[in-house]
Amino acid sequence: MKGIIIIAAGTLLSLSASAAQYYNCATDSGCVVAGNINTNSNYAKTKHPIVLAHGMAAFNSIGPISSWYGIPEDLTKNGATVYSTKVSSFESSEVRGEQLLQQVELISTLTPTGKVNLIGHSHGGQSVRYILGTAPQYVASVTALGSPHKGTPVADLVSTLADAPVTSALAPLVASVVNGLGLLTSLASGGGDYGQDSLAGLVSLTTAGSAAFNQNFPAGLPDTACGTGQTDINGIKLYSWSGTGTLTNFVDASDAAMLATSLAFLGEANDGLVGRCSSRFGQVIRDNYRMNHLDEVNHLFGLVSLFETNPKSVFRQHANRLKNANL
């Protein structure tokens, strides 16, 4: 019998025998069903549930639109249990990490193992690393995709412009507008607003801000500029992947923006917002997919390169990798 699942205090009310569910944990009621999906395989059926952490300026979902376009549905169809989370669109790495931790603590009570597989995109990579460093008891694996672990020249450039004499007077006004947009996005995506601080978020993603964060949360980071970090921390597996594309689909209007921001890298391989070497963390699955920063989560609306592995397939294959590792 099909039904609705509402999880507010660790209570599972009903399950459909013929369908699987994925969950939205960014509501005032806790974690609720975001969709019912008919499963057709166990290819992505991990031991521990998958928890998705979005990046800066992103959200869990607004109506039928998710920051993970079609990805939770595809994973669920292939046997995974998926939870989508929400933190401030604009905030420091530490604040966003603490917000995510509160949801992970709830999710841990809903799974028999008490552990989760964390996947963070962009600034969400710092969020999942924060939990690895502060609450590893909840973590089976950590995966970061397209995350600026060592900062991004785009943030450095914007920060420099914000501090310049000519533009510094406008910085508070611009920050207020960005914070307002973050508030609107947060309210539209359900639940309350967690607060917005675009300047704190910007500083977190500069080279200096990232270095400060990394001093407290160094696990999985390479010692050299473009090396490989630890892949296993006390049994917790660490992974990453990223892209080096900008213009990947001429129908996608966002590609022009990715091309423009890529100029800040002065020729370094990047996905439009994050440098190839800065994205490396744990076991690097691949760091040169023909994907830009939005392609990595199948945006805009699935308009990605026709000459590269589809992002949904990359997520599906990674879930299978976790499954085979008994995670």
Summary of the structure (lengths in Angstrom):
residues: 327
radius of gyration: 18.7
end to end distance: 29.6
largest distance: 65.1
contacts: 1205
relative contact order: 0.15
helix: 35%
strand: 19%
